[in-house]
Each structure stands twice: as C-alpha cells, then as structure tokens.
C-alpha cells in the first residue's frame, strides 16, 4: 500500500520510520517532510495546511492511507476534507480535534463528565480576567485557548506577573488568535507524565508512558518550548496510577466525546499531573506528542499500520498492543537561542556514525538539504534517541550518542531524565 504522512518534524520522522518497518507498505510520501524523513519517504513540496493540494496529490498518486502528524491541520479539519473526497485518513475529525484545539472546551468537558483536572475559569474579556486575578491564589497558570506550538502556557508566581501574562496573551496577542480566549487555572504540583493512546471512537488502548521536558534550560528554567527531550517509561507511572486513569480518565474521555457527538478516532495524548490528591489531566493533545513519539514508537512491537487501520475501522478491541520491556531516552539538539531567535543553515555532520547502530536513532525535526548537505532549518533540529535495558542505561547511551553529531550553534539540556535518579 501507499502511505502519505502529513508533517515535517521529529514526530513525523518517527512515524515514517515506524511505517517503513511495515510489510504492508510499498511506498511512503511525506508532505512536506524534512531531510531525515527523505531516507524513508519521497518528500513532497506541499504544506500541511494546503488541504486541496494534499487531496489532489493523494488522488493522483492513489494513496491508500494518509496519516496526519500535526495539530494544525487536524484542528483545521483536514480529516473531514479527505473523508469527503472518499480518501482513507488517520486522525480525528475537526469536531473531535477541538479536544486539543480549545483548552476552554476540554476543561468544560472534564468538568461536565467529572474527569479529574485543576480548578479553572475561562475568559474572553481581559478586564474580567484581571478582575478575577485580584482575588486569586498564587502561583497560577494562564493558558491561551488555542494552538500555540506548546508555548501558550504561562506560570505566574505573582499578581504582577499574571497581569503581564493577560496583556501578553489577550491584548498583545503574542500567541495570535489562540489568545482570544484564555483559561486561568489552579497551579498543580507533582510529577508530570504523558500517556499516548490509540482510539477508534469507542475503544482506547494506551501506549507506554513517557515524560517530556518543556523548559528550554537545565533545571526546568527558561521559556516553554515544544519539548527538549523525553524518556519512556516513566517510573512514576505506577500500576495504581494506571488503574485510576483507566477508570476515571481514559475511557471516560472517549465516552464523553462520543456523548457530545464528537466521536474521536486517532491519537489522544493525555498530559497528566500526579498530584497528592491523585492523577489529574493537565492537557489533551489530538496527535502523537513530539518528542514523546521518538521514545514511544521505537519501543512499540506492533505493526503501526495494523493499529492505525484498526482505529479507522473501529476494530481496535481486537489489537493486542505491546511494547518492549526496556527504556528509551531522547535528547533534543536545538539551535542556540531557541525558542526566541536563532540562526539556520549550519551544516550537520556525524549521521554516518549511526549507520547499523542498533537501538540508536536520529529523528530530524528542523533540517533541510542545501548544496548536497543536510543543514539546520529550525529551533529544534534533531532528536537523538537511545534505548537501554533500563532508564539509566538509556540516558547514558543517549548522552554518549549526541557527541557523535556536530553542528555550529548546537544546544541541548544536560539533565534530560535526571528525575530517573529520584525514582
């Protein structure tokens, strides 16, 4: 079968790598793709939001299955567009992708269906938000309602910081229209855990757990980013946590969406906070996490195509989803200055060091071809993933592996997975 992947980041590279392992697949295309994805797929110069061009390409090339990796096209309704044209596509429809597309919607859904989450209020008026903050308890969290590349969340320790945050999100529109509505949320403390899942509208199968590192600098300092590294599984995601979430979070979310007439087929990413009162939902995403996919997919035993097709066909209950009994750590190599400003176009060397290196992967996030060379082309450039028998070994392997890749302006956190030592 022929497969089209929509997207251009490390997540899509991990998906392409997984798809390439399937015996069912004869040809892979990726739109627009990147220099690393080109190893497995023919990259097509069509942007992820150019739905009509993507549909035309899928028809012209007789694509059997399209997998949408990114949030923007899903929230924008790409699945509806493809389905209307009779094309087979994996991902939630627009009315279900709102689970990620609107934080206000997802918070209201959780409240209505008693899914544990932090206390909150939604605001579409900056003056009312400022008035509410005058009597709020600090620290407090401000969230732009819409998509903001993982950066539209501000943790404010004082009233002054919170006032500046309201100005940034709602008045200055630093996150664009994503800040037209804002969620003000109770600050929760505890361990963060990410759990990705496959969903077919009624059945949910969770993948192995992971933990992301969002802040740009060591010690969880600096600005929020799209993710600076991750590890899997999380030692803090215990059997007790899993049982609780299966009972009160996972199936409850799938059933709530169905009850709202928003049947969800695709990937639900559960961002959890393990608080003293028990697990609570921090956020939902409607697609694979990035870089979470880069540690979860290399550990998955199943043929990804079989699982994806079961989600589309509503037969996920017949799939035995399995993961390797090991661990993986991903360290993101970024351009110095990310996420604010950074230079692009630096040649990258060292990829040959990973040829035939079992259990090591280099997933491209922001790369391009220039004059026959692979060069940096984004803030997050590469995700270097290594497996190990356990988390400590995987972490050591990952940090050894990043020494094999070189480019000017290379920046990375030195403490990815450090929490493992506290487990």
BELNOR-V321043 format. One record per residue. RES is the residue in one small letter. NEAR is the number of other C-alpha atoms within 10 Angstrom. Layout:
# BELNOR-V321043
{{RES/NEAR} {RES/NEAR}}
This chain:
# BELNOR-V321043
{{x/13} {x/16} {x/27} {x/26} {x/28} {x/24} {x/26} {x/25} {x/28} {x/32} {x/26} {x/30} {x/31} {x/29} {x/24} {x/26} {x/21} {x/18} {x/23} {x/21} {x/13} {x/15} {x/10} {x/14} {x/15} {x/11} {x/15} {x/22} {x/23} {x/28} {x/24} {x/18} {x/31} {x/27} {x/23} {x/28} {x/29} {x/18} {x/13} {x/18} {x/24} {x/17} {x/21} {x/17} {x/12} {x/18} {x/16} {x/24} {x/17} {x/12} {x/18} {x/13} {x/14} {x/23} {x/20} {x/13} {x/16} {x/21} {x/15} {x/9} {x/13} {x/13} {x/20} {x/15} {x/21} {x/24} {x/23} {x/27} {x/27} {x/23} {x/21} {x/19} {x/21} {x/27} {x/23} {x/18} {x/20} {x/25} {x/25} {x/18} {x/18} {x/22} {x/14} {x/10} {x/12} {x/11} {x/18} {x/18} {x/26} {x/22} {x/31} {x/30} {x/25} {x/20} {x/19} {x/23} {x/30} {x/23} {x/25} {x/24} {x/25} {x/20} {x/24} {x/23} {x/16} {x/20} {x/25} {x/15} {x/17} {x/18} {x/15} {x/10} {x/16} {x/14} {x/21} {x/19} {x/21} {x/17} {x/12} {x/17} {x/14} {x/19} {x/20} {x/14} {x/14} {x/18} {x/12} {x/10} {x/21} {x/19} {x/11} {x/13} {x/18} {x/12} {x/9} {x/15} {x/12} {x/15} {x/16} {x/21} {x/19} {x/23} {x/24} {x/31} {x/28} {x/23} {x/20} {x/19} {x/12} {x/12} {x/18} {x/22} {x/20} {x/20} {x/17} {x/18} {x/14} {x/14} {x/18} {x/11} {x/15} {x/24} {x/17} {x/14} {x/23} {x/25} {x/17} {x/17} {x/26} {x/24} {x/15} {x/13} {x/15} {x/16} {x/20} {x/16} {x/15} {x/21} {x/26} {x/18} {x/20} {x/27} {x/22} {x/26} {x/21} {x/18} {x/17} {x/19} {x/10} {x/14} {x/16} {x/22} {x/23} {x/28} {x/26} {x/25} {x/20} {x/24} {x/30} {x/26} {x/22} {x/18} {x/19} {x/24} {x/21} {x/19} {x/20} {x/23} {x/23} {x/28} {x/28} {x/24} {x/26} {x/19} {x/20} {x/23} {x/18} {x/14} {x/13} {x/14} {x/10} {x/12} {x/15} {x/21} {x/20} {x/20} {x/20} {x/26} {x/30} {x/30} {x/33} {x/29} {x/25} {x/24} {x/16} {x/18} {x/21} {x/11} {x/9} {x/10} {x/14} {x/16} {x/11} {x/14} {x/21} {x/15} {x/12} {x/16} {x/24} {x/23} {x/17} {x/17} {x/23} {x/21} {x/20} {x/19} {x/21} {x/15} {x/11} {x/11} {x/11} {x/20} {x/21} {x/30} {x/27} {x/27} {x/26} {x/29} {x/23} {x/25} {x/20} {x/24} {x/21} {x/19} {x/13} {x/11} {x/8} {x/14} {x/23} {x/23} {x/22} {x/19} {x/17} {x/24} {x/19} {x/28} {x/24} {x/27} {x/27} {x/24} {x/31} {x/28} {x/23} {x/33} {x/31} {x/27} {x/21} {x/22} {x/22} {x/17} {x/12} {x/16} {x/16} {x/18} {x/20} {x/13} {x/21} {x/24} {x/17} {x/19} {x/27} {x/19} {x/12} {x/16} {x/17} {x/23} {x/15} {x/10} {x/13} {x/10} {x/18} {x/13} {x/15} {x/12} {x/12} {x/15} {x/26} {x/30} {x/35} {x/34} {x/30} {x/29} {x/26} {x/26} {x/26} {x/17} {x/14} {x/16} {x/19} {x/9} {x/11} {x/14} {x/15} {x/18} {x/17} {x/19} {x/18} {x/17} {x/14} {x/13} {x/14} {x/10} {x/11} {x/15} {x/10} {x/9} {x/10} {x/9} {x/15} {x/22} {x/25} {x/23} {x/28} {x/28} {x/31} {x/25} {x/29} {x/22} {x/16} {x/13} {x/7} {x/7} {x/14} {x/19} {x/21} {x/29} {x/22} {x/21} {x/24} {x/27} {x/26} {x/28} {x/32} {x/27} {x/29} {x/31} {x/27} {x/19} {x/12} {x/15} {x/24} {x/18} {x/16} {x/25} {x/27} {x/15} {x/21} {x/24} {x/19} {x/11} {x/19} {x/21} {x/9} {x/14} {x/18} {x/15} {x/18} {x/14} {x/15} {x/19} {x/20} {x/19} {x/18} {x/13} {x/16} {x/25} {x/24} {x/14} {x/14} {x/14} {x/8} {x/8} {x/8}}
